[in-house]
């Protein structure tokens, strides 16, 4: 599909926003003549993370909406300071959707909390 010409509507694109602006991530389908993504391990993007709310209920709502849309769910994690949901975009890039579960002052006072062991999270 590629980029639209001036005056043409967008198609083959998805915009994501956390509510601060019209979009913080814009994914655009580039068309069938695009260079394919190399297979296997490679240098590049590992994942992007987006704060989607402030409660586990908001994270559960995001999970339900993504499941309904047929998005590939990779899993969930309790990172002590955040609760996270991991999904794959159409190219297989991992996207983390998270909510902070500790006050910001906690990890400012103890930065080691950010690197705490990952625990299982049931949403």
C-alpha positions in Angstrom: 0.0 0.0 0.0 2.8 2.4 0.8 2.5 6.0 1.8 -0.6 7.9 0.7 -0.3 10.7 -1.9 -1.3 14.2 -0.8 -5.0 14.4 -0.4 -5.5 10.6 -0.2 -6.8 8.9 2.9 -4.5 6.7 5.0 -5.0 3.0 4.7 -2.8 0.2 5.9 -1.7 2.1 9.0 -2.3 1.9 12.7 -1.7 4.8 15.2 -1.2 4.2 18.9 -1.6 6.9 21.6 -1.4 7.0 25.3 -3.6 10.1 25.3 -0.8 12.7 25.4 -0.9 13.3 21.6 -2.5 12.1 18.4 0.0 9.2 18.2 3.2 8.1 19.8 3.7 5.2 17.5 2.6 5.0 13.9 2.9 1.7 12.0 2.6 2.0 8.2 2.3 -0.9 5.8 5.0 -0.3 3.2 3.7 -2.6 0.5 4.6 -5.9 -1.2 7.8 -4.5 -2.9 9.4 -3.7 0.5 12.6 -5.5 1.4 11.7 -8.5 3.6 12.8 -8.7 7.2 15.8 -11.0 7.6 15.1 -14.3 9.4 16.8 -15.3 12.7 18.6 -13.3 15.3 19.7 -9.8 14.3 20.7 -6.5 15.7 17.7 -4.2 16.0 14.7 -3.2 18.0 14.0 -5.5 21.0 10.8 -3.9 22.3 8.9 -0.7 22.9 7.1 0.0 26.2 4.0 2.2 26.6 2.3 3.1 29.9 -1.4 2.4 29.3 -2.9 3.3 32.7 -2.4 3.2 36.4 -4.3 0.1 37.5 -4.3 -3.7 36.8 -8.0 -3.2 35.7 -6.8 -1.0 32.9 -4.2 -3.5 31.9 -6.9 -6.3 31.9 -9.1 -4.1 29.7 -6.2 -3.7 27.3 -5.6 -7.4 27.3 -9.3 -8.1 26.5 -9.3 -5.6 23.7 -6.2 -7.0 22.2 -7.4 -10.6 22.4 -10.7 -9.6 20.8 -8.7 -8.0 17.9 -6.6 -11.2 17.4 -3.3 -9.7 18.5 -0.6 -12.2 19.4 -0.2 -12.1 23.2 3.4 -13.1 24.4 2.7 -13.0 28.1 2.5 -11.0 31.3 5.1 -10.1 34.0 5.3 -8.5 37.4 8.4 -6.4 37.4 7.9 -5.1 41.0 7.6 -1.5 39.8 5.3 -2.3 36.8 2.9 -4.9 35.7 3.4 -5.6 32.0 1.6 -7.2 29.1 3.7 -8.2 26.0 2.2 -8.4 22.5 3.7 -8.7 19.0 3.2 -6.2 16.2 2.7 -7.5 12.6 6.4 -7.6 12.0 7.1 -9.6 15.2 8.4 -6.7 17.3 7.6 -7.0 20.9 5.5 -4.2 22.5 5.2 -3.9 26.2 2.1 -2.3 27.7 2.4 -1.5 31.3 1.0 0.2 34.5 3.2 1.5 37.3 2.3 -0.3 40.6 4.7 1.5 42.9 5.0 5.2 43.5 7.7 6.9 41.4 9.5 7.9 44.6 10.0 4.2 45.3 12.3 3.5 42.4 13.9 7.0 42.5 14.9 6.2 46.1 15.9 2.6 45.3 16.9 2.3 41.5 17.6 -1.4 42.1 13.8 -2.0 42.2 13.8 -1.5 38.4 16.1 -4.6 38.0 14.2 -6.8 40.5 13.6 -10.4 39.5 10.6 -10.9 37.2 7.6 -12.7 38.7 4.6 -14.3 37.1 1.6 -12.1 36.7 -2.0 -13.4 36.3 -4.4 -10.9 34.8 
